[in-house]
């Protein structure tokens, strides 16, 4: 397939740059100052319209976002990771080659570096006035039309590299994601937790109910699974005497994709010896507070159509009480529970009582949990890894955190009795369909419990969902840099077919 005319034009100008003795790729350009810092310096200098201050020397670099020529003076807007800024290249101030490049050989999307000084135009715009121009990378593929950013949602995810430099708000979301993770990490280490790494490839997966991805190790001739959770390995560390541990774990679940699910995602799990689920509620509030303070914006935030108040402490409400309030049935009145299920046309004849109860909870209660709410004390059969209440073994010491009807955290008072754990595993596996989860007993984990695991609280938080809520992103794909996408149809995906091409008038005016 031949090049699009604009691609060919860019390649032609690339060769013209080379003919001037200039390398258009890969030159070192050290000591660049972020544009935001340059702008801040300029504001402090109190420059007025038409002023130049040659003592305010700067070295900047960025991608050309706007280009307009006015005879012997060329104005451009460049963009770096901190923002945009206007630069000016005057024929009187730079060498012949630099001006020729600025006037004729640059396109939108090219990356350039400039040495110069600060001043203001006659209209008052803070500007870098160039003394020299360096071509750092010639872009041979045109950017999206008119620099309005990629509009096609699917294309934005497939070509995130374009999405990031054309849509500054997208880049800001991922900066905030990094700040959120950093704040959580510091919050935990300040509380005496140690960050660890556990296996991604596991001979036996566990810690959650999910279908795994399978792979094969050739040398050992053994099947392995990409982990669905780090839980059972982190608990082994409790046995080994590492009493406060956490991991930002990439986990993989071979399941559906929607606005809240991606097959690969980030799960924070942590365990605290001699704690329980009450301690986990406290640390959850502390981590959210730290994250909000790090990214700013206050405790009152918007998520979709909801106004959310994150001011701690958050309500701590019992599962059974919420079911009675919103579904109108008592958790132990199975006749009423199944009658309500009939009203919803749920085919519950073959379902265990607890599953029917949870179906009602998901239908009637979860959508109403808009403000941050800890839901406590789940039915024990739903929680095979959780300690039971001493005075009521039908109840597990577990909580889930809900915000805007979405589960963000799941925590337990951990079970450390190896005999009870083994029985729970056997009961759970007996109800599993092997072709759905391929779950098997983890005998080594049970052996580790027999050496003695201290009582502990454990917590898991979906980092992607947390970032969604704190940045007002309505799809998980908006907070994962490269979400999994369906393959393009045969014949699709070429540059001309999936990229919005700019017109020459948009390139250079």
Helices and strands as residue ranges (DSSP letters): H 5-19, H 35-44, E 52-70, E 73-80, E 83-90, H 96-100, I 101-105, E 111-120, E 126-137, G 145-147, H 153-158, H 160-166, H 168-190, E 194-195, E 201-202, E 214-217, E 222-226, H 231-239, E 244-252, E 264-273, H 277-295, E 300-303, E 306-309, E 315-318, H 319-327, H 334-343, H 353-360, I 361-365, G 366-368, E 373-379, G 380-382, E 388-389, E 392-403, E 406-413, H 418-430, H 434-437, H 443-450, E 456-462, H 463-471, G 476-478, H 495-498, H 504-507
